[in-house]
Amino acid sequence: MSTRPSDREGVTAIEYALIAGLIAVASFGAMKLLGSSLQTLFSTISTTLGSAPTSSGS
C-alpha cells in the first residue's frame, strides 16, 4: 500500500505550519524578554546620533 502524493503534500504543509508557529512563539517570547533592553539601546543610539556634529558636505 503506497501513500498518495496529495496526502504527503498535506502532511508537509502541516509540518511547515507547525514550524512557523513555533518560530512565531519563540520570537514573541524573545521580544517580551528583551523589549525594554532593546528600547534603551535604540534610545541611546538615537540620542548619540542626534547630538553628533554635522558637516556641510563640501
PyMOL Python script that loads the backbone (N, CA, C, O; Angstrom):
from pymol import cmd

cmd.read_pdbstr("""\
ATOM      1  N   MET A   1       0.848  -1.170   0.000  1.00  0.00           N
ATOM      2  CA  MET A   1       0.000   0.000   0.000  1.00  0.00           C
ATOM      3  C   MET A   1       0.896   1.237   0.000  1.00  0.00           C
ATOM      4  O   MET A   1       1.770   1.383   0.855  1.00  0.00           O
ATOM      5  N   SER A   2       0.675   2.097  -0.940  1.00  0.00           N
ATOM      6  CA  SER A   2       1.514   3.302  -1.004  1.00  0.00           C
ATOM      7  C   SER A   2       0.685   4.535  -0.676  1.00  0.00           C
ATOM      8  O   SER A   2      -0.540   4.546  -0.799  1.00  0.00           O
ATOM      9  N   THR A   3       1.396   5.568  -0.255  1.00  0.00           N
ATOM     10  CA  THR A   3       0.741   6.830   0.097  1.00  0.00           C
ATOM     11  C   THR A   3       0.582   7.679  -1.150  1.00  0.00           C
ATOM     12  O   THR A   3       1.499   7.781  -1.965  1.00  0.00           O
ATOM     13  N   ARG A   4      -0.576   8.282  -1.291  1.00  0.00           N
ATOM     14  CA  ARG A   4      -0.798   9.160  -2.434  1.00  0.00           C
ATOM     15  C   ARG A   4       0.006  10.438  -2.253  1.00  0.00           C
ATOM     16  O   ARG A   4       0.182  10.893  -1.122  1.00  0.00           O
ATOM     17  N   PRO A   5       0.502  11.034  -3.348  1.00  0.00           N
ATOM     18  CA  PRO A   5       1.276  12.278  -3.242  1.00  0.00           C
ATOM     19  C   PRO A   5       0.502  13.411  -2.582  1.00  0.00           C
ATOM     20  O   PRO A   5       1.094  14.210  -1.856  1.00  0.00           O
ATOM     21  N   SER A   6      -0.807  13.502  -2.814  1.00  0.00           N
ATOM     22  CA  SER A   6      -1.579  14.596  -2.222  1.00  0.00           C
ATOM     23  C   SER A   6      -1.620  14.482  -0.697  1.00  0.00           C
ATOM     24  O   SER A   6      -1.656  15.500  -0.007  1.00  0.00           O
ATOM     25  N   ASP A   7      -1.614  13.266  -0.165  1.00  0.00           N
ATOM     26  CA  ASP A   7      -1.582  13.071   1.285  1.00  0.00           C
ATOM     27  C   ASP A   7      -0.263  13.558   1.864  1.00  0.00           C
ATOM     28  O   ASP A   7      -0.231  14.179   2.926  1.00  0.00           O
ATOM     29  N   ARG A   8       0.809  13.274   1.166  1.00  0.00           N
ATOM     30  CA  ARG A   8       2.132  13.681   1.648  1.00  0.00           C
ATOM     31  C   ARG A   8       2.275  15.192   1.605  1.00  0.00           C
ATOM     32  O   ARG A   8       2.897  15.776   2.493  1.00  0.00           O
ATOM     33  N   GLU A   9       1.710  15.839   0.587  1.00  0.00           N
ATOM     34  CA  GLU A   9       1.789  17.297   0.495  1.00  0.00           C
ATOM     35  C   GLU A   9       1.043  17.950   1.651  1.00  0.00           C
ATOM     36  O   GLU A   9       1.485  18.971   2.178  1.00  0.00           O
ATOM     37  N   GLY A  10      -0.072  17.372   2.043  1.00  0.00           N
ATOM     38  CA  GLY A  10      -0.837  17.903   3.167  1.00  0.00           C
ATOM     39  C   GLY A  10      -0.065  17.798   4.470  1.00  0.00           C
ATOM     40  O   GLY A  10      -0.078  18.721   5.285  1.00  0.00           O
ATOM     41  N   VAL A  11       0.605  16.675   4.664  1.00  0.00           N
ATOM     42  CA  VAL A  11       1.411  16.480   5.867  1.00  0.00           C
ATOM     43  C   VAL A  11       2.564  17.475   5.885  1.00  0.00           C
ATOM     44  O   VAL A  11       2.867  18.051   6.929  1.00  0.00           O
ATOM     45  N   THR A  12       3.203  17.681   4.752  1.00  0.00           N
ATOM     46  CA  THR A  12       4.307  18.632   4.672  1.00  0.00           C
ATOM     47  C   THR A  12       3.833  20.043   4.989  1.00  0.00           C
ATOM     48  O   THR A  12       4.523  20.783   5.689  1.00  0.00           O
ATOM     49  N   ALA A  13       2.680  20.421   4.490  1.00  0.00           N
ATOM     50  CA  ALA A  13       2.140  21.754   4.763  1.00  0.00           C
ATOM     51  C   ALA A  13       1.866  21.927   6.252  1.00  0.00           C
ATOM     52  O   ALA A  13       2.124  22.992   6.812  1.00  0.00           O
ATOM     53  N   ILE A  14       1.347  20.890   6.894  1.00  0.00           N
ATOM     54  CA  ILE A  14       1.088  20.959   8.336  1.00  0.00           C
ATOM     55  C   ILE A  14       2.399  21.089   9.101  1.00  0.00           C
ATOM     56  O   ILE A  14       2.480  21.854  10.062  1.00  0.00           O
ATOM     57  N   GLU A  15       3.419  20.357   8.691  1.00  0.00           N
ATOM     58  CA  GLU A  15       4.723  20.452   9.358  1.00  0.00           C
ATOM     59  C   GLU A  15       5.286  21.864   9.239  1.00  0.00           C
ATOM     60  O   GLU A  15       5.792  22.416  10.216  1.00  0.00           O
ATOM     61  N   TYR A  16       5.201  22.442   8.061  1.00  0.00           N
ATOM     62  CA  TYR A  16       5.694  23.812   7.877  1.00  0.00           C
ATOM     63  C   TYR A  16       4.894  24.800   8.722  1.00  0.00           C
ATOM     64  O   TYR A  16       5.466  25.740   9.274  1.00  0.00           O
ATOM     65  N   ALA A  17       3.602  24.604   8.827  1.00  0.00           N
ATOM     66  CA  ALA A  17       2.771  25.491   9.648  1.00  0.00           C
ATOM     67  C   ALA A  17       3.155  25.382  11.120  1.00  0.00           C
ATOM     68  O   ALA A  17       3.206  26.394  11.819  1.00  0.00           O
ATOM     69  N   LEU A  18       3.421  24.181  11.594  1.00  0.00           N
ATOM     70  CA  LEU A  18       3.848  23.996  12.982  1.00  0.00           C
ATOM     71  C   LEU A  18       5.195  24.656  13.245  1.00  0.00           C
ATOM     72  O   LEU A  18       5.386  25.288  14.284  1.00  0.00           O
ATOM     73  N   ILE A  19       6.123  24.514  12.318  1.00  0.00           N
ATOM     74  CA  ILE A  19       7.436  25.147  12.466  1.00  0.00           C
ATOM     75  C   ILE A  19       7.288  26.665  12.486  1.00  0.00           C
ATOM     76  O   ILE A  19       7.906  27.336  13.313  1.00  0.00           O
ATOM     77  N   ALA A  20       6.478  27.209  11.587  1.00  0.00           N
ATOM     78  CA  ALA A  20       6.265  28.660  11.555  1.00  0.00           C
ATOM     79  C   ALA A  20       5.629  29.140  12.854  1.00  0.00           C
ATOM     80  O   ALA A  20       5.986  30.202  13.365  1.00  0.00           O
ATOM     81  N   GLY A  21       4.699  28.371  13.387  1.00  0.00           N
ATOM     82  CA  GLY A  21       4.071  28.723  14.656  1.00  0.00           C
ATOM     83  C   GLY A  21       5.064  28.719  15.802  1.00  0.00           C
ATOM     84  O   GLY A  21       5.040  29.617  16.644  1.00  0.00           O
ATOM     85  N   LEU A  22       5.931  27.727  15.846  1.00  0.00           N
ATOM     86  CA  LEU A  22       6.950  27.667  16.898  1.00  0.00           C
ATOM     87  C   LEU A  22       7.918  28.836  16.800  1.00  0.00           C
ATOM     88  O   LEU A  22       8.314  29.402  17.819  1.00  0.00           O
ATOM     89  N   ILE A  23       8.300  29.199  15.588  1.00  0.00           N
ATOM     90  CA  ILE A  23       9.192  30.346  15.398  1.00  0.00           C
ATOM     91  C   ILE A  23       8.505  31.622  15.861  1.00  0.00           C
ATOM     92  O   ILE A  23       9.135  32.468  16.496  1.00  0.00           O
ATOM     93  N   ALA A  24       7.223  31.770  15.551  1.00  0.00           N
ATOM     94  CA  ALA A  24       6.484  32.966  15.971  1.00  0.00           C
ATOM     95  C   ALA A  24       6.405  33.059  17.491  1.00  0.00           C
ATOM     96  O   ALA A  24       6.600  34.135  18.057  1.00  0.00           O
ATOM     97  N   VAL A  25       6.121  31.944  18.154  1.00  0.00           N
ATOM     98  CA  VAL A  25       6.032  31.945  19.618  1.00  0.00           C
ATOM     99  C   VAL A  25       7.390  32.259  20.235  1.00  0.00           C
ATOM    100  O   VAL A  25       7.469  33.035  21.187  1.00  0.00           O
ATOM    101  N   ALA A  26       8.459  31.666  19.706  1.00  0.00           N
ATOM    102  CA  ALA A  26       9.801  31.931  20.228  1.00  0.00           C
ATOM    103  C   ALA A  26      10.195  33.387  20.006  1.00  0.00           C
ATOM    104  O   ALA A  26      10.800  34.003  20.883  1.00  0.00           O
ATOM    105  N   SER A  27       9.860  33.940  18.848  1.00  0.00           N
ATOM    106  CA  SER A  27      10.176  35.343  18.562  1.00  0.00           C
ATOM    107  C   SER A  27       9.424  36.269  19.507  1.00  0.00           C
ATOM    108  O   SER A  27       9.994  37.231  20.022  1.00  0.00           O
ATOM    109  N   PHE A  28       8.157  35.986  19.734  1.00  0.00           N
ATOM    110  CA  PHE A  28       7.351  36.808  20.637  1.00  0.00           C
ATOM    111  C   PHE A  28       7.931  36.768  22.047  1.00  0.00           C
ATOM    112  O   PHE A  28       8.033  37.801  22.709  1.00  0.00           O
ATOM    113  N   GLY A  29       8.306  35.585  22.503  1.00  0.00           N
ATOM    114  CA  GLY A  29       8.898  35.450  23.828  1.00  0.00           C
ATOM    115  C   GLY A  29      10.205  36.205  23.953  1.00  0.00           C
ATOM    116  O   GLY A  29      10.451  36.860  24.966  1.00  0.00           O
ATOM    117  N   ALA A  30      11.048  36.121  22.932  1.00  0.00           N
ATOM    118  CA  ALA A  30      12.324  36.836  22.957  1.00  0.00           C
ATOM    119  C   ALA A  30      12.105  38.343  22.971  1.00  0.00           C
ATOM    120  O   ALA A  30      12.810  39.065  23.676  1.00  0.00           O
ATOM    121  N   MET A  31      11.137  38.821  22.203  1.00  0.00           N
ATOM    122  CA  MET A  31      10.860  40.260  22.184  1.00  0.00           C
ATOM    123  C   MET A  31      10.329  40.742  23.529  1.00  0.00           C
ATOM    124  O   MET A  31      10.660  41.843  23.971  1.00  0.00           O
ATOM    125  N   LYS A  32       9.506  39.920  24.181  1.00  0.00           N
ATOM    126  CA  LYS A  32       8.992  40.295  25.501  1.00  0.00           C
ATOM    127  C   LYS A  32      10.127  40.365  26.519  1.00  0.00           C
ATOM    128  O   LYS A  32      10.158  41.268  27.355  1.00  0.00           O
ATOM    129  N   LEU A  33      11.054  39.420  26.451  1.00  0.00           N
ATOM    130  CA  LEU A  33      12.161  39.392  27.405  1.00  0.00           C
ATOM    131  C   LEU A  33      13.164  40.509  27.155  1.00  0.00           C
ATOM    132  O   LEU A  33      13.684  41.103  28.098  1.00  0.00           O
ATOM    133  N   LEU A  34      13.434  40.793  25.894  1.00  0.00           N
ATOM    134  CA  LEU A  34      14.468  41.762  25.543  1.00  0.00           C
ATOM    135  C   LEU A  34      13.918  43.132  25.185  1.00  0.00           C
ATOM    136  O   LEU A  34      14.691  44.037  24.873  1.00  0.00           O
ATOM    137  N   GLY A  35      12.619  43.307  25.223  1.00  0.00           N
ATOM    138  CA  GLY A  35      11.982  44.539  24.763  1.00  0.00           C
ATOM    139  C   GLY A  35      12.511  45.793  25.416  1.00  0.00           C
ATOM    140  O   GLY A  35      12.890  46.735  24.719  1.00  0.00           O
ATOM    141  N   SER A  36      12.547  45.834  26.739  1.00  0.00           N
ATOM    142  CA  SER A  36      12.987  47.059  27.420  1.00  0.00           C
ATOM    143  C   SER A  36      14.470  47.309  27.199  1.00  0.00           C
ATOM    144  O   SER A  36      14.893  48.461  27.093  1.00  0.00           O
ATOM    145  N   SER A  37      15.265  46.250  27.128  1.00  0.00           N
ATOM    146  CA  SER A  37      16.697  46.415  26.870  1.00  0.00           C
ATOM    147  C   SER A  37      16.937  46.990  25.476  1.00  0.00           C
ATOM    148  O   SER A  37      17.772  47.877  25.295  1.00  0.00           O
ATOM    149  N   LEU A  38      16.199  46.479  24.498  1.00  0.00           N
ATOM    150  CA  LEU A  38      16.350  46.986  23.134  1.00  0.00           C
ATOM    151  C   LEU A  38      15.872  48.425  23.025  1.00  0.00           C
ATOM    152  O   LEU A  38      16.474  49.224  22.308  1.00  0.00           O
ATOM    153  N   GLN A  39      14.803  48.763  23.724  1.00  0.00           N
ATOM    154  CA  GLN A  39      14.297  50.134  23.690  1.00  0.00           C
ATOM    155  C   GLN A  39      15.338  51.086  24.261  1.00  0.00           C
ATOM    156  O   GLN A  39      15.561  52.161  23.704  1.00  0.00           O
ATOM    157  N   THR A  40      15.976  50.709  25.359  1.00  0.00           N
ATOM    158  CA  THR A  40      17.019  51.535  25.959  1.00  0.00           C
ATOM    159  C   THR A  40      18.202  51.674  25.011  1.00  0.00           C
ATOM    160  O   THR A  40      18.744  52.767  24.851  1.00  0.00           O
ATOM    161  N   LEU A  41      18.606  50.579  24.384  1.00  0.00           N
ATOM    162  CA  LEU A  41      19.734  50.605  23.454  1.00  0.00           C
ATOM    163  C   LEU A  41      19.453  51.536  22.286  1.00  0.00           C
ATOM    164  O   LEU A  41      20.287  52.380  21.960  1.00  0.00           O
ATOM    165  N   PHE A  42      18.294  51.397  21.650  1.00  0.00           N
ATOM    166  CA  PHE A  42      17.978  52.236  20.496  1.00  0.00           C
ATOM    167  C   PHE A  42      17.787  53.697  20.894  1.00  0.00           C
ATOM    168  O   PHE A  42      18.098  54.595  20.113  1.00  0.00           O
ATOM    169  N   SER A  43      17.289  53.938  22.076  1.00  0.00           N
ATOM    170  CA  SER A  43      17.154  55.309  22.561  1.00  0.00           C
ATOM    171  C   SER A  43      18.526  55.946  22.746  1.00  0.00           C
ATOM    172  O   SER A  43      18.727  57.106  22.387  1.00  0.00           O
ATOM    173  N   THR A  44      19.464  55.194  23.302  1.00  0.00           N
ATOM    174  CA  THR A  44      20.831  55.688  23.487  1.00  0.00           C
ATOM    175  C   THR A  44      21.489  55.975  22.141  1.00  0.00           C
ATOM    176  O   THR A  44      22.140  57.007  21.973  1.00  0.00           O
ATOM    177  N   ILE A  45      21.323  55.078  21.198  1.00  0.00           N
ATOM    178  CA  ILE A  45      21.891  55.277  19.859  1.00  0.00           C
ATOM    179  C   ILE A  45      21.286  56.511  19.209  1.00  0.00           C
ATOM    180  O   ILE A  45      22.004  57.312  18.611  1.00  0.00           O
ATOM    181  N   SER A  46      19.976  56.672  19.320  1.00  0.00           N
ATOM    182  CA  SER A  46      19.301  57.824  18.727  1.00  0.00           C
ATOM    183  C   SER A  46      19.792  59.133  19.336  1.00  0.00           C
ATOM    184  O   SER A  46      20.023  60.107  18.620  1.00  0.00           O
ATOM    185  N   THR A  47      19.949  59.155  20.643  1.00  0.00           N
ATOM    186  CA  THR A  47      20.433  60.359  21.321  1.00  0.00           C
ATOM    187  C   THR A  47      21.857  60.682  20.893  1.00  0.00           C
ATOM    188  O   THR A  47      22.188  61.841  20.643  1.00  0.00           O
ATOM    189  N   THR A  48      22.696  59.657  20.808  1.00  0.00           N
ATOM    190  CA  THR A  48      24.091  59.853  20.403  1.00  0.00           C
ATOM    191  C   THR A  48      24.181  60.373  18.979  1.00  0.00           C
ATOM    192  O   THR A  48      24.943  61.299  18.702  1.00  0.00           O
ATOM    193  N   LEU A  49      23.411  59.787  18.077  1.00  0.00           N
ATOM    194  CA  LEU A  49      23.443  60.235  16.683  1.00  0.00           C
ATOM    195  C   LEU A  49      22.833  61.623  16.535  1.00  0.00           C
ATOM    196  O   LEU A  49      23.274  62.407  15.694  1.00  0.00           O
ATOM    197  N   GLY A  50      21.833  61.930  17.334  1.00  0.00           N
ATOM    198  CA  GLY A  50      21.193  63.241  17.263  1.00  0.00           C
ATOM    199  C   GLY A  50      22.099  64.366  17.715  1.00  0.00           C
ATOM    200  O   GLY A  50      21.958  65.499  17.254  1.00  0.00           O
ATOM    201  N   SER A  51      23.034  64.069  18.614  1.00  0.00           N
ATOM    202  CA  SER A  51      23.937  65.110  19.108  1.00  0.00           C
ATOM    203  C   SER A  51      25.266  65.139  18.360  1.00  0.00           C
ATOM    204  O   SER A  51      26.144  65.932  18.703  1.00  0.00           O
ATOM    205  N   ALA A  52      25.430  64.296  17.353  1.00  0.00           N
ATOM    206  CA  ALA A  52      26.674  64.269  16.578  1.00  0.00           C
ATOM    207  C   ALA A  52      26.773  65.514  15.706  1.00  0.00           C
ATOM    208  O   ALA A  52      25.767  65.997  15.185  1.00  0.00           O
ATOM    209  N   PRO A  53      27.996  66.034  15.548  1.00  0.00           N
ATOM    210  CA  PRO A  53      28.162  67.203  14.680  1.00  0.00           C
ATOM    211  C   PRO A  53      27.874  66.844  13.220  1.00  0.00           C
ATOM    212  O   PRO A  53      28.126  65.720  12.786  1.00  0.00           O
ATOM    213  N   THR A  54      27.358  67.788  12.489  1.00  0.00           N
ATOM    214  CA  THR A  54      27.063  67.558  11.074  1.00  0.00           C
ATOM    215  C   THR A  54      28.026  68.360  10.220  1.00  0.00           C
ATOM    216  O   THR A  54      28.626  69.335  10.674  1.00  0.00           O
ATOM    217  N   SER A  55      28.159  67.937   8.995  1.00  0.00           N
ATOM    218  CA  SER A  55      29.050  68.636   8.074  1.00  0.00           C
ATOM    219  C   SER A  55      28.238  69.156   6.901  1.00  0.00           C
ATOM    220  O   SER A  55      27.165  68.634   6.601  1.00  0.00           O
ATOM    221  N   SER A  56      28.744  70.173   6.245  1.00  0.00           N
ATOM    222  CA  SER A  56      28.024  70.759   5.117  1.00  0.00           C
ATOM    223  C   SER A  56      28.147  69.902   3.869  1.00  0.00           C
ATOM    224  O   SER A  56      27.403  70.106   2.910  1.00  0.00           O
ATOM    225  N   GLY A  57      29.058  68.959   3.860  1.00  0.00           N
ATOM    226  CA  GLY A  57      29.209  68.067   2.720  1.00  0.00           C
ATOM    227  C   GLY A  57      30.127  68.587   1.640  1.00  0.00           C
ATOM    228  O   GLY A  57      30.315  67.901   0.635  1.00  0.00           O
ATOM    229  N   SER A  58      30.713  69.771   1.792  1.00  0.00           N
ATOM    230  CA  SER A  58      31.622  70.251   0.760  1.00  0.00           C
ATOM    231  C   SER A  58      33.034  70.284   1.252  1.00  0.00           C
ATOM    232  O   SER A  58      33.938  70.665   0.508  1.00  0.00           O
TER     233      SER A  58
END
""", "prot")
cmd.dss("prot")
cmd.show_as("cartoon", "prot")
cmd.util.cbc("prot")
cmd.orient("prot")
